């Protein structure tokens, strides 16, 4: 079985991480959307950040969306 590395961070570091990924302005302006369902990402519904061929994607905390991201890896 292949091992995959999962990186985690605390909610307090969300804005710092988004800033490093150049996504913070879009997040603060409510322009950052779930790559699966297109919901606006907020602190309350943030699910995950993941790499995809064309860059970095963000997913909300909806279980259907998180499962969809899981299937991508």
C-alpha beads as a LAMMPS data file, in Angstrom:
LAMMPS data file: protein, C-alpha beads

73 atoms
72 bonds

1 atom types
1 bond types

-500.0 500.0 xlo xhi
-500.0 500.0 ylo yhi
-500.0 500.0 zlo zhi

Masses

1 110.0

Atoms # bond

1 1 1 0.000 0.000 0.000
2 1 1 1.336 3.440 -0.938
3 1 1 1.803 5.882 1.894
4 1 1 0.661 9.448 1.383
5 1 1 1.741 12.407 3.431
6 1 1 -1.048 14.551 4.856
7 1 1 -0.128 18.038 5.955
8 1 1 -2.333 19.705 8.527
9 1 1 -2.500 23.109 10.152
10 1 1 -4.499 24.783 12.867
11 1 1 -7.435 27.062 12.053
12 1 1 -5.447 29.945 13.551
13 1 1 -2.970 29.567 10.687
14 1 1 -5.531 29.551 7.862
15 1 1 -4.941 33.140 6.768
16 1 1 -1.161 32.699 6.950
17 1 1 -1.347 29.610 4.722
18 1 1 -3.729 31.304 2.290
19 1 1 -1.403 34.300 2.154
20 1 1 1.577 32.095 1.281
21 1 1 -0.507 30.513 -1.493
22 1 1 -1.594 33.969 -2.721
23 1 1 -5.249 33.158 -1.981
24 1 1 -5.844 35.421 1.022
25 1 1 -7.225 38.407 -0.897
26 1 1 -9.745 36.212 -2.702
27 1 1 -10.694 34.614 0.646
28 1 1 -11.204 37.984 2.367
29 1 1 -13.200 39.322 -0.601
30 1 1 -15.440 36.218 -0.551
31 1 1 -14.215 35.244 -4.023
32 1 1 -12.574 31.935 -3.074
33 1 1 -14.876 29.068 -4.022
34 1 1 -14.999 25.326 -3.508
35 1 1 -13.550 23.631 -6.563
36 1 1 -16.255 20.951 -6.368
37 1 1 -19.580 22.673 -5.542
38 1 1 -18.628 26.330 -6.109
39 1 1 -19.723 27.506 -2.623
40 1 1 -17.926 30.551 -1.255
41 1 1 -15.212 29.433 1.191
42 1 1 -15.407 30.906 4.694
43 1 1 -13.703 30.081 7.983
44 1 1 -16.825 28.155 8.949
45 1 1 -16.915 25.891 5.886
46 1 1 -13.222 25.561 4.991
47 1 1 -12.414 21.934 4.201
48 1 1 -9.025 21.514 2.557
49 1 1 -6.407 22.793 0.163
50 1 1 -5.044 20.395 -2.428
51 1 1 -2.779 20.471 -5.474
52 1 1 -4.125 19.834 -8.932
53 1 1 -2.451 19.953 -12.342
54 1 1 -3.155 23.632 -12.900
55 1 1 -2.353 24.825 -9.375
56 1 1 -3.847 24.902 -5.897
57 1 1 -7.523 24.150 -5.278
58 1 1 -9.707 24.719 -2.212
59 1 1 -12.616 22.586 -1.047
60 1 1 -15.440 23.271 1.401
61 1 1 -16.191 21.047 4.382
62 1 1 -19.213 19.346 2.788
63 1 1 -18.641 15.595 3.020
64 1 1 -19.575 15.060 -0.642
65 1 1 -16.956 17.585 -1.719
66 1 1 -14.258 16.167 0.568
67 1 1 -14.975 12.659 -0.752
68 1 1 -14.733 13.962 -4.324
69 1 1 -11.298 15.431 -3.545
70 1 1 -10.220 12.170 -1.937
71 1 1 -11.084 10.305 -5.150
72 1 1 -8.854 12.681 -7.127
73 1 1 -5.704 11.546 -5.323

Bonds

1 1 1 2
2 1 2 3
3 1 3 4
4 1 4 5
5 1 5 6
6 1 6 7
7 1 7 8
8 1 8 9
9 1 9 10
10 1 10 11
11 1 11 12
12 1 12 13
13 1 13 14
14 1 14 15
15 1 15 16
16 1 16 17
17 1 17 18
18 1 18 19
19 1 19 20
20 1 20 21
21 1 21 22
22 1 22 23
23 1 23 24
24 1 24 25
25 1 25 26
26 1 26 27
27 1 27 28
28 1 28 29
29 1 29 30
30 1 30 31
31 1 31 32
32 1 32 33
33 1 33 34
34 1 34 35
35 1 35 36
36 1 36 37
37 1 37 38
38 1 38 39
39 1 39 40
40 1 40 41
41 1 41 42
42 1 42 43
43 1 43 44
44 1 44 45
45 1 45 46
46 1 46 47
47 1 47 48
48 1 48 49
49 1 49 50
50 1 50 51
51 1 51 52
52 1 52 53
53 1 53 54
54 1 54 55
55 1 55 56
56 1 56 57
57 1 57 58
58 1 58 59
59 1 59 60
60 1 60 61
61 1 61 62
62 1 62 63
63 1 63 64
64 1 64 65
65 1 65 66
66 1 66 67
67 1 67 68
68 1 68 69
69 1 69 70
70 1 70 71
71 1 71 72
72 1 72 73
